[in-house]
Amino acid sequence: MFLQKLKTRAQKVNNNEVMRRAVVPALPEVKRMINFDQLFGKGEGATGKLPAYEPSTKRTRSRKGLPTDRRTLRDTGEMQDSMNVMAGNTSIEIEWFRDEKGFDVAAYWEQKYKEKRLLYLNDGNINRLIEEITSMVQREFKRVF
């Protein structure tokens, strides 16, 4: 009887919906990891350190009260604010600002630094995110059952 009830319940579970309910709360954390842990905090892209600022840029940033010891890709914050993180059916999708002329900020920085996926999670943050989402999925399945 118990096993039959469990089997019936399992058949009714929508795995995509369970995953979505577990992943959506983690989306702001993805944005924070990229913008603050990696770029602003450490001056790193997805695959390592960004090149140092030129002396003239350091002077300008210093006048603005912005960090000069690492490249942060942050000035006004408009680029970071434009980041949109969404849960797809099988992945987490990240979109960056495109203006009305079609300027793609992610493509610009990737071309400038010759690094694909510059503005995405590094391996350490991917592992942290996987642990966090795994824990959320487990809690969600426990709640469902």
NORNOR-V241713 format. One record per backbone hydrogen bond with DSSP energy under -1.0 kcal/mol. CO is the residue of the C=O (numbers start at 1). NH is the residue of the N-H. Records with the same first field share a line. If there is no record, write none. Layout:
CO: NH  NH
This chain:
1: 5
2: 6
3: 7
4: 8
5: 9
6: 10
7: 11
14: 18
15: 19
16: 20
17: 21
18: 22
19: 23
20: 24
23: 26
24: 27
26: 30
27: 31
28: 32
29: 33
30: 34
31: 35
32: 36  37
33: 38
34: 39
35: 40
36: 41
38: 42  44
39: 43
43: 50
48: 45
54: 58
55: 59
56: 60
57: 61
58: 62
59: 63
60: 64
61: 66
62: 65
77: 81
78: 82
80: 83
84: 95
86: 93
91: 88
93: 86
95: 84
97: 105
99: 102
103: 99
104: 108
105: 109
106: 110
107: 111
108: 112
109: 113
110: 115
117: 120
118: 46
122: 126
123: 127
124: 128
125: 129
126: 130
127: 131
128: 132
129: 133
130: 134
131: 135
132: 136
133: 137
134: 138
135: 139
136: 140
137: 141
138: 142
139: 143
140: 144
141: 145
